[in-house]
């Protein structure tokens, strides 16, 4: 099986512009490709997993990845999949987020001379002269065609700003610039980016002639990939300071039965032959599949040691071993207490079990929170410091456990 055939078998390919040539380039390590990442936070989340794993697979086959950070386009904001306008970030915030991204990406791809590159489109977009851009690029775009693009339709209902309207032109210019300056001959992105990517391919052909080789390909299920990054308590981050390795493990351990094999196929590096055997699993065997998924991805992001700890903690809790030493733990300081007490809602937020007091209140009112085996009935409950002298085990729902201690 060729690499391209494997990507299709794993469910990663949705649309392409020239399948025979794309297949030949990927299989023979001739692709220099880019995937864009918006620096809207200081950590990547599990919604980026497909892109990161794809970059790793392609680099292993000799292709060269370009991780393009949208420092310039981030000053505008991608309207794709949005019903409101994104807030603008400062240059300093964008740069900080870019630095964080590279550290996390290094677990997936290898940067260096002749290897993967990380570029920031602010380096060329911020230098553009508006009149020159209109003359050089503007004439290549039809407003009528742009308005038919799916990424703009959703925003048209509530009002699409001219600022956002320029996003497609900026993204298309990225591919044009990378093609000319870095030999980038292929771009990857999710289904929601298809119109923007076609704009880049067309711009290269319009400016450089029909013989210019620029290929476009999309990843399947990008919208689902973005949903993967969201849970009731917010995003599932790759940064261990935002989502602990244990919580990361538990997120994948608790995926729906219908999704587990799909996730294993798309996101792990297990051989397809092994996965095909797992396709026959059902009932209790699916729990084993979920453990495999959770372990493989936790090892990929956080390393074997953390994956082993998370697995051990999960087994301890399942077997009723109580407060495992591997259980995720939050250390409370004196500043977390007011007059020697802390509210249960504040505690839940502090431990990362809820994103806000409002969300924590709903959890308590729904009967989903227990402290040391006792269900919390009153969301106004206050806890004295003495309560934490022994282990305080917080249980959220049926499967999430957390320990709170005083430092």
Secondary structure, DSSP 4 states (H G I P E B T S, - for coil): --HHHHHHHTT-EEEES-HHHHHHHHHTT--EEEEEE--SSSS-BGGGHHHHHHHHHHHHTT-EEEEEE-TTGGGT---TT-SSPPPP--HHHHHHHHHHHHHHHTTTS-BSTTSBEEEETHHHHTT--HHHHHHHTGGG--HHHHHHSHHHHHHHTT---HHHHTHHHHHHHHHHHHHHHH---EEEEEGGGHHHHHHHHHHHHHHH-TT---EEEEETTHHHHHHHTEETTEE-BSSTTTS-HHHHHHHHHT--HHHHHHHHHHH----HHHHHHHTT--TTHHHHHHHHHHHHHHHHHH-HHHHHHHHHHHHHHHTT--S-TTS-EEEE-GGG-BTTEEEHHHHHHHTTS-SSHHHHHHHHHTT-EEETTEEP--TT-EEEGGGGSS-EEEEETTTEEEEEEE-
